């Protein structure tokens, strides 16, 4: 579920977010509730495994809005008491009182956008909070959601050195719970930070340095007991994100709110094939559509068998478990992994295995540690092979 509003736009952000003088929260809440009910009815899904409130900054929503949406979900399908319910939060909107309210509303996992534990870097990123505020927010969250508090960090900032990055990560390891997401900063067209770098006001990070930062982070986190279970995600003590795993495992999911994406079979409309849906981007237009027809879907595309397999491949290889034969078979009952990518010794498989990037065996197809780091460069050949 997408809450599209923020108090300010960060210098690197090109997400579908809106900074407005005032939010009519009652209207937004009513539309989130109605769209959730409508799309759940269309999907005819009987049970929900996880709910994720993203954004935007969903921690700016009131706990009563979160509670109302969860009540609507539970009223339209079975929401088990142990289902993972995650809320993304900024340190500037996570007082202990608010977090207590979110917990009472049904949230049981928090994902905090720390991004950096250095005040100079935070100002460069246009963040609202200081390093001290981030630390206080994580400590408060861990008190309320022990073992279920995740933090996000960015690396590859303009001018950031390898030593500075490892120092930030060491500080984060002293603070964090059992889940960390590490994202390499991407300079996106239209953002303030990209304009500064491309205009020469800030230095662009070198590719070799970015690779060294990624490898150093992996080494440090694995040594601290974290499992590198997805390209950008690390967990220990079994604290993997159930919700995000559902994306990478190509399960069905419903997107609710402005700009939200979904992948599900609309059985309730007589559909029998998986669709890609994107909800209307602009909040006012989305609300008008929800009020008039129950949902604000702006684009829906029936996915061909090839398109579904392309998603299974591109997303599944992001994880350390890769793509099992059973999961591949659900989408491709007549063409096995070996039939597509070759038994050991055949051309593509031989190339990938000789380089130590990928493995295809009785467990399925997956990247090695080396392969995960260069997955984007491996995918074009794999997708071409699948298309052939």
Order of alpha helices (4+ residues) and beta strands (2+ residues): beta-alpha-beta-alpha-beta-alpha-beta-alpha-alpha-beta-alpha-beta-alpha-alpha-beta-beta-alpha-beta-beta-alpha-beta-alpha-alpha-alpha-alpha-beta-beta-alpha-alpha
